[in-house]
Amino acid sequence: MSAVLNTFHSNAQAEAVPALDLRRLAGRIGAHIEGVRLSGTLAPATFAAIHQALLQHKVLFFRGQQHLDDAAHQAFAGRWGDVVPHPTVPSRDGTAILELDSSHGGRANSWHTDVTFDADYPKVSVLRSLTIPDDGGDTVWANTAAAYNELPTALRALADTLWAVHGNDYDYAAARVESVDDHGAKHYREVFTSRLIEAQHPLVRVHPETGERTLVSGHFLKRFVGYNTHDSQHLFEIIQHHITRLESTVRWHWAAGDVAIWDNRATQHYAVNDYGDQHRVVRRVTVRGEVPVSVQGQRSFAVVQAA
């Protein structure tokens, strides 16, 4: 465990952070917390304990949070920092909430880290479930810090030097077959890519709170700087293979009223699209992140934000 995380733990202990009713869900990522009613007025000590748990477990799950409405959801997310709306998809009225509705194309069924096409992509995402299929519709998360640590030594040394361009013009249809009348998905992609946004990130960033090295990849990665398309694709597949190995993942079976919180600086996730025409609605709030810093101390930057 890094010195930064040890310092965080020491400070938290000095402030008498309460013990949580927490159960680990997998060996390398994920924990379920019971007995906490999430809100924007959560006691500071309880919030500090949740914050500490998030840094350690990367993604946290809470059942039975039906008391949260949009305002309370956003107020709780605001405890983590400044909430930010999605840069292209309209938010729900008067909020920074992104609604993902399966009937309108909101099916994010490929591995990604949220909004990496922004230079300061979100540090935390808070997702609340409203309507859940009777079967299917799980979400899987992967620990990108664990993936980095398990890279072969030579590949890890290469990864430390690589930079990549991320863009929001990802082809969501490339990896699956869609029906010709899937107008909802087509419209959603058109809105998502209504203006081009690109950023350049190091493949390996240093986590600002834990000091861990994590991998910045996922489906918004378009190409590696200095490599042609063919080589970029092979590099991408190698890195993604290590990130998404089952040993570093956790899978959550949703119920209405569940909340998931994840460290977007140290994870990828995948919403499994296996529920056919059943209805699935979840709402997400994201929190402004820090501009990533590479192993060598260089910062990510915006490439283009075309209107």
N, C-alpha and C positions, 0 to 999 in steps of 0.2 A: 504494500500500500504506500502511496506517495507521501512525501512530507506535507504537501498541500492538504491532502485529505486528512492526514493525522492532525494537522493544525485545526482543520474544521471540526473534527471529532473532539479535540481537546476543548475548543471554545464552546461547543455544544454541551459537553459534560459540565463545564463550569457554570452554565446557565441552567442546570438541572433539567435537561431534556427528558421528558417522560418516556418510559418504555412503551413501545407499540405492540399490539397484538398482531404480530407479523409472522407469516409463514412463507418460506421460500418455495417457489414453484418449480424451479429447474436448477441445475447445478451451477450455471454461469450467468443467469439473467432471470429477473422476474420475482415479485413477491406480492402476496395478497395480504391486505391490512383490514382487520375487522375493528368494530367499535369506535369508528371515527365518523362524525357527521360533517361532511365538507361544507365550507361556507367562506365567505369573504371576511368573516369575523372570527375565524378559527383562532384559538389561543396561540400566542406567539411561540410558546414552548412546544406545543403540539405540531405547529407548522415546522419548526426547526427540526423536530424528529422526523417528519415526513421528508423534508429536504435532505437530511442526512441519509435516509433510507433510499431516496431516489439516486443519489450519487453512487451508492454502493450497488443497488440492484438494477438500475437503469430504467426499469418500467415497474410501476405499481398499479395494483388493481383494488377497487373498492366496490363492493356490492351494496345494493339497497339505498342508492342516493336519489330516489324519486322526488325528494323535496326540492331538488335543484331545478329552477327554471332558467331561462336564458340569462337573466340579470344576475342571479346568484352564481351561475356557472362562470360568467365573465368576471364577477367580483372575486371568486376564488382564484381563477387563473391570474388575476392582477396581483395576487400576493407574490407571484414569482418574478414580476417585473412589468414592463409596459406591454400590454396586449396589442397585437397588430393584426389588421385584417389581411385576408389574402390579397396579393397585389393585382390580380386580374378578375377573380370570381367574386361577384357581389356578395356582401355579407347580408345576414338577416337584418331587418330594419332596426336602426338605432344601436346596433351591436357590432362587434368584430367577429361574430360567429360565422363559421363556414358550415353550411349544411351539406351533408353527403347523403343524397336520397337515391336509392337504387333505381327508382322509376324515372329519374331525370339524368341518368348517366353517371351518378356518383359511385363508381366502383373502382377503387384504386388497387387493382389486383396485379401489382408488380412490385418488386422490392425497391424501396426508396427511403430517403430521408427527406422530411418535409422542406420544400421551398429552397433547395440548395442553389437555385438559379439566382437568389439574392446574395449579395456579398455578406450581409449580416443575417443569415437565415436563422429561424427561430431556435432558441435554446431549449424550450419546453413546450410540449403540446398536451392539452387536456381534452380528452374525448369522452363525450357522454352519449350513452345509447338511449334511443327512444322507442324505435320499433325494430324488433329482432325476428328473423325467420324462425319457424319451428325447428328447423334443422339447417345446419350450415351457417356460413357467414362469420366464421371465426377470424381472428387476426393473429398474425405471428410476428414476433419481434426478434431481432438478432443483435447481439452485443458486438459492436465494432472495435471495442478495446480488446476484448478477448481474441477477436480475429487477428488483430495486428500482432498481439503477443505470440500467436501461434504460427505466424509466417516463417518459412525457412529463413535462415540468417541472411543469405544473399538477396532473397526477394524483399526482405524487410529493409535492407540497405538501399535497394533500388526504390522502393516505395517512398522512403524518406525524401527522395529528390524529385518525385514526380508532381506535376501540376496538371490540372484538367479544367476544361471549360464545361460549365453546367448551363443548360438552357431549359426554358419552359416549353419549348416546342418538341417535347417528347411524343413519339408516335404510339399512343396507347393501344392502337389496334394491331400493331405489328406482331404481337405474340399470341394473338387469339383470333378466332373466326367469329365475326359478328353477323347477325341477321341483317338483311337488306333494309328492314324496317326499324332498325334500332336508332330512331331519330334522337332519342334522349342522349345517348352516348355521343353521337356526332355533334349535337348542339353544345354539350358540355365541353368537348374538346375545342370547339370554335371559340367559346368564351374564354377558356383557360389560356389559349394562345392568341387572344385578341391583340396583344402587343408583345413583341419579343423582348425577353429579359435574359441576360446572360451574366455570369460571374465566373471568375477564375479562382479556383481553390487549390491549396496543396492537397495531395492525396492523403497525407498524414497531417493532422492538426494536433496541437497540444491543448488538452482540455484545460480551460482557465480555472477550474475549481479543484480538480483532482490531480492535475499534472500528467494524467494518462495520455498516451498517444492513441488516437482513434482514426479510423479510416473514413474518408469523405467520398462516398461513391453513390451507387444507386442509379435509378433509371433516368435521372436528369443529366447524368454525365454524358456529354456528347463526344468528346475526344480528348486525348492527352496532348499537352503542348509539346511540339517537337516530333510527334509521331504521326504517320499517315493513318488513314481510316482503318486499313486492314490491321496494322499493328495495334492501334488503339483498341479495336474490338477484342483482340486476343488478350491484351493486358486487362481490359475490363472484365472479361470472363474469368480470368485467373483470380483477380481480386474478389469478385463477387462469389466465386466458389468457396473461398475461405470464409467470407462473411456469413454466408447462409448455410454453412454446415450445421446439421441438426444439433450437434453438441453445444452450440452457442445460441440456441433459440429457445423461445417459450411461446406456447400457443394458448390463447384465451378464448373460451366459449362464452359468448355474451348472453346476458339476460337484460331485459329492460331495466333501466335505472343504474346500470354499471357505469363506473368512471375509470378510465385508464389515464395515467400520467406517465409520460416518458421523457427521458433526457435525449433530445433530438441531436445533441452533439456526439452521442455515443451509441446510437442505434440506427437500424433500418427496420422497416415493417412492411407487411404484406397483408392486405385484406382479401381473404380467400373468396373467390366468386364461384361458389358451388351451390347456390340456393335458388337457381332458376328464376322464375317470375315471382317468387315470394318477395315481400316488401321489407326493406332494411333502411332505417334512417338513423344516422348518428350526427352529432354536432361537435365541432372542434373549435377550440380557441388556442391560438399560438402566442408565444411570448417572445418579444424581440431578443435576438441573440447578440453575442459579441462577434466581431469580425474575426474569423479564424486566423491563427498564427501558426506558421510552419515550424518544423523542427529547427530550421535555421533562423527563425525569428522574423520571417517575411509575412506580410498580411495579405489576405484575400482582397480582391478588388472587383468592382463592376466592370464588365466589358462593354455591354450595350443595354440600353433601355429604350428601345424604339417605340414610338407612339403607334 
